[in-house]
Amino acid sequence: MPSPIMDLELTGRRVTADPLVPRLISRDPRVKATLLRAYQQAYRWARAAHRWLVRLASGHGARARWNNSPASRVFGPYAPHRARHVAQVFRGLIRRFRRGYEIGGRRRPPTLACFPKSYGRCRTGLLGNASIFGTVRVCPQLFARGPSEVAAVVLHELMHQDLGVDDQRHGICTGSKNRCYREGAIDLLRAGRFDLAVHNIDNFVRFARSVPHGG
């Protein structure tokens, strides 16, 4: 019987091995260059995570390998349904990088843009936003944190919208309306809420950044 995770590897119609070139919106060439590098880094993280999950299912001892890897530290102990869900999310994410979004009956690459410096929410903690389908916008303040942090936010925002993960909430979490954002996402694991941890975007970002050979 084929592995349930291997079935989630990219199959069927052949897709390009490289991500689509995103549409970059900015008048500043330095901003465009940083956004492109961040997008490429986010793709490398996602690709490494997806490959790790495929290898996990292709051999023996999946339980032991999962439990001795970053996966257990962000999603909880191994369970077949948990591993399948994580693999499915990364499969969808890779497709998004390689085939873009379906908008108006057409496939379009992701759009990356930067909020204006005057945008108020950027001054109160916002780092990025994906409220427009197919578009990722980041706050200019984020660029001071370095390329890897820009890439992490780009990856986070690309995982919104129909990939089976979101910003989960729990009473143990701090922040706006008990959202488990960023470093706080790990609190879901500490609370034993594996059902929420495996649906939290920032835990997926943490996994992609820390998976072996992922960064």
N, C-alpha and C positions, 0 to 999 in steps of 0.2 A: 504494500500500500504506500503511495507517495506521501511524503511528509506534508502536513498541513501548512507549514511555513514555506516550504519550497514551492508549493502551489501559488504562493503569493509573490514569487519573484516575477520580474517583468517578463511576460510571455505574450504570445499572440503577435499582433502586428509589430514589426520591428520599429524601434524608435532610435533616434540618434544617441550616441554614447555621451555627447556633450550637452550641457544645458543650453537652452535658448539664450540668445543675447537679450538682456532686458531693455526695455525702453527707459531711458534716463531723462528726467526732467529737472533741469537746473541751468541757470545762466553761468554758474561758476564751474569751470572745467575741473577744478580740484575736487569739488563735491561729487561731480560725475565719476571721476576716477576712483574716489573712495567708495562710493556706492557700488561700483562695478567690482572692485576688489572684495568688498564685503559679501556681495552676492556669490562670487566665485568661491570664497571661503566657506560660506554656508552650504553650498553644494557639495564641497569636498567632505564636510562633516556628515551631511545626510547620506552621501554615497558610501562612506566608510561604515556608518551605522547599519545601513541596509545590507551591505556585504557581510558584516559580522553576523547579522541575524540569519542570513542565508546559510552561512557556514555552520552556525549553531545547529540548524536543522539537518545539515547534510551528513553529520556524523553521529557518534554515540556519546552518551554522557551529557545530554543537553541540560539536564537539571543541575549537575555539578558545575558545568561551565557558566551557566546563568548565575547561580548562587555565589560564584567566586569572581564575578565581574561587576562593572559599574551598573549593570541592569538591575541587580538586586538592591542596590543602594538608592535607586530612584523610583523603582516600580514595585519593590517587594519581592518575596521569594518566588521561585519558579512555579508557574502553573501553566499548563498548555494553552488555556484560553487567553491568558495574559500575554504570553509570547506571540500568539497568533495576532492579537490586536496590535501590539507594538510593531510587528512586521508589516501588517496591513497599512498602518499609518505611514511608515517610511516608504512603502511601495507607492502609495498615493502621492507622497511628497516628491519622490524622484520623478514620477510622471509629470507633476506640476512643473518641475524644473525643466524637463525635457520636451514637454508638449504644451506647456502654458495653460491658460484658462480658456474655457469655452464661453465666449461673450457674444451675444447676438448671432449665434449659429456659426461663429468663426473661432478658430483657435488663435489666441493672442499671447504674446510673451508677457511676463510680469512687468508692471510699470513701477519704477523706483523714483521717489521724489523726496524733497526735503521741505518741511514746514518753514514758513518765514520766521525770523527771529522774534517777531512780535506776537507769535501765536501764544495765547495765554496759558494753555494747558501744558505747554513745554516748560513753563516756569514753575509748575506745581507737581513735577514728578513724571510726567508723561515722557516716554522714550520713543515710542512709535505707534503706528495706528494702521489698521487694515479695514477701516469702515467702508471703503469703496472696493467693491469686488474686483480683484485683479491688480490692485494698487497697494503698494507699501509706502508709507510716508514716515520719515524719521525726523526727530527733533535735532536742530543744529547743535544743541548742547552736547549731544551724544558723541560728536566727533572728537571731543577732547578726551574721551575715555579710551581711545585707541581703536585700531582696525578690528581686533577680535570682538570687542564689545558691540561695534556696529554690526558685524556679521551675526552675532548672537541675536540681536534685535530683528535683523532682516529675516533670519531663520524663524524666529518666533512668529513674526507677522505672516510669513508665507504659510505657516501651519494652521492659520485660522481658515474658516470657511470650508466646511464640508469634508474635513479629513478625519473627523471622529475625535478631536481633542478641542479643549477650550480652556478658559481661565476658571478653574474650579474654586469653590468657596467652602470654608469650614470655620467653625467658631475658634479653632486654635490658631488661625491665621490672622495676621495683622494687616493693616492697610485698608483701602477703600472697600467697604462692604464685605470685609473678611475674605477678600480675594487672596489666593495663595500665589503671589507673584514672585518671580525671580528667585532669590535665595530662600524665600519663605515657602516655596513649593515643596521643599523637602519635609516641611512640617506635616504634610499629609501622610508621609511614610512613618514618621515618628508617632503619629496618632493611630497607626494601624489601618488607615483608610486607603488600602491598596486599590480599592475600586475607584477612588477619586484620583489617586496618584498616577494611575495608568491612563487617565484622561486629562492630565494637566500639561499644557504646552511647555511650561518651563522645565518640567521634569524630562520631557523629550529633548529639549535643547541641552540640558545638562548631560543627558546620556550621549547625545551625538558628539558633544565636545570632549567627553572623557572615554569613549569607547576605544579599545586598543587600536592604534594606528589612526585614530580619528582626528588628530589635530597637531 
